[in-house]
Structures are given as structure tokens and as C-alpha cells.
Amino acid sequence: MLMLEDLNIIGSQSTPTIQSDWQGGRLYMCGDSYPENSYELFGQVINWTETFLGDASHGLHLELELVYLNTSSVKAMMDIFDLLEDAHQGGRTVSVTWRYDTRNERIAELAEEFREDCTFPFDITPQQAQA
């Protein structure tokens, strides 16, 4: 079994923090996402996700706390959700939890739009803003 090195990408003002845990079956992203080159950033995430779903035998849980996504980031997330959907249709255990600040209705609506196309468990969870 191939095991990719886990991702540990430190977020910036325009890029999300991205962490993966192969053993724990977890992929986590939080922050804003409007990178200069979204393919450069998300290509690594898509590659890790494809490899995990192809080689690992346990489930994958995607945890999101994304605040803002530009158009190219939305496209990359669609690609990731498509991978999860294909895996789910193939009998794999996959799930998503998207936590959002209750003051940010736009991101809640975006998460809802993504969820509409998914048949796997997809929770959208409001959070009170941190003081």
C-alpha cells in the first residue's frame, strides 16, 4: 500500500491552511482561498485525495472551515467533491463537515450548493464567531 506524505500547508492571507492525516483518514482546510495559482495549491490536495481513495482501505472525512473561495477555488473544491462522490458510489466511506461562521451566510449558501450534488454524508454546521 502506497502512503503519501501528509500535507501540512500553512495558510496565508489568500490561501487556506491544509492538513491531511493518512492514518486518521482526515483532510482539513480552513481560511480564505483566493490563491494566485489555485491549481498549484489544490493540485497537491487533489493528488493526495486521489491516492488516498485509491490506496487506503479506511474512510476519508473532509473537514472544512473555509471562509471565502474565489471561482478557481470553487472549481478545485468541485473536483475534490467529485472524487469523494465517485468513491462513495464505489462503496467507500466518505463524509464532509463544513463549519461556518453564522455571520457569513454566503459561505453557508455555497456549502449548500455543493451538498446538493453529493449523496455522501455532508454536514453544514453553524459556529458562533470567536470573540
Order of alpha helices (4+ residues) and beta strands (2+ residues): beta-beta-beta-alpha-beta-alpha-beta-alpha-beta
